[in-house]
Structures are given as structure tokens and as C-alpha cells.
Amino acid sequence: MIIFGTKGYLYQLAILTLVCGRCGNPSAHTLRKRVTKFTLFFVPLFPVSTKYATQCTFCGAEQWVTKEQAEQLQVQSATGHGGQPYGQPQQQQPYQS
């Protein structure tokens, strides 16, 4: 009998101050890397997929970013220029109940 499957790993790469595209607040965002690895007999062997995302600490909204965008955000975090919005500009939407 062969036992195989996948296991997910979550890495926090940086904490940035960005303007959230959902709530519009300038707040801290965590930049995370999610790696799914193939396992054989519960031993992780090689990565199957890698995804990057930012999550707003104010409202909890998560936005997927590309590897290139994640690398740019890490550079901004290291140089201290993490206060600018990223991606395409979001329009303000009125509150609907």
C-alpha cells in the first residue's frame, strides 16, 4: 500500500502598509506565500503549486497577486516605501445595506 497526498504550507513574507481595495482604509497587509507539496508516506517531496496573496488586517479581504507583484512588494517593504496602493485603482463604492 502506497500512501500519498498533498500538504499545504503558509509563509508570511512581509507586513506592508497599503490602501485596501475593498474597505479603502490605509492599513497593514500581510504578504503570504502558500505552497502545496506532494507527499509520499507523509514526507513532503516537491511543490505542486505556489500562490501569493495579501490580506488586509482591518477588514480581512484577501487579494491574490502574481509572483512578480509579490517580489515588488517585498522590495518596497525592505526599502520602507510600502505606503502606496498596488494593482489597478479601485473606485469608491457607496455603502449598501
C-alpha positions in Angstrom: 0.0 0.0 0.0 1.3 3.4 -1.0 0.2 6.5 1.0 0.4 9.8 -0.9 -1.3 13.2 -0.9 -0.6 16.9 -0.5 0.1 19.2 2.4 -0.1 23.0 2.4 2.4 25.4 4.0 1.8 29.1 4.7 4.7 31.5 4.9 4.4 35.2 6.0 6.8 37.2 3.8 6.2 40.8 4.9 3.8 43.2 6.6 3.1 46.3 4.4 1.0 49.4 4.9 -1.3 49.7 1.8 -4.6 51.2 0.9 -7.2 48.3 0.9 -9.1 48.0 -2.4 -12.2 46.8 -0.5 -12.6 49.0 2.6 -10.4 51.9 1.4 -8.5 52.2 4.7 -4.7 52.6 4.8 -3.9 49.6 7.0 -1.4 46.8 7.5 -1.5 44.0 5.0 0.3 40.7 5.3 2.0 39.3 2.3 1.7 35.5 2.3 3.0 32.6 0.2 1.0 29.4 0.0 2.9 26.3 -1.1 1.2 22.9 -1.7 3.6 20.0 -1.7 3.2 16.4 -2.9 3.8 13.9 0.0 4.7 10.3 -0.1 4.4 8.4 3.2 3.8 11.8 4.9 7.2 13.1 3.6 6.9 16.3 1.6 8.8 15.8 -1.7 8.2 18.6 -4.2 6.0 21.7 -4.5 2.9 21.3 -6.7 1.7 24.9 -6.6 2.7 28.2 -5.2 0.4 31.2 -4.7 0.8 34.7 -3.3 -1.8 36.8 -1.6 -2.1 40.0 0.6 -4.7 40.2 3.4 -6.0 43.4 4.9 -5.8 43.3 8.7 -8.6 45.8 9.0 -11.4 44.1 7.0 -9.8 40.7 6.3 -10.1 41.0 2.5 -7.6 38.8 0.6 -6.2 39.7 -2.8 -4.2 37.2 -5.0 -1.1 38.7 -6.5 1.4 37.4 -9.1 4.9 36.3 -8.1 6.3 39.5 -9.7 4.0 41.7 -7.7 4.9 39.8 -4.5 8.6 40.4 -5.2 7.9 44.1 -5.8 6.0 44.4 -2.5 8.8 42.6 -0.7 11.3 45.1 -2.1 9.0 48.0 -1.1 8.8 46.6 2.4 12.6 46.2 2.7 13.2 49.8 1.5 10.4 51.3 3.5 8.2 52.5 0.7 5.2 50.3 1.5 2.6 53.0 1.8 1.4 53.2 -1.7 -1.6 51.3 -3.2 -0.9 48.5 -5.7 -2.7 46.9 -8.6 -5.4 48.8 -10.5 -7.1 51.8 -8.9 -10.3 50.9 -7.1 -13.3 53.2 -7.3 -15.1 54.1 -4.1 -18.5 52.4 -3.9 -21.3 53.7 -1.7 -22.3 51.7 1.3 -25.3 49.5 0.6 -27.2 47.8 3.4 
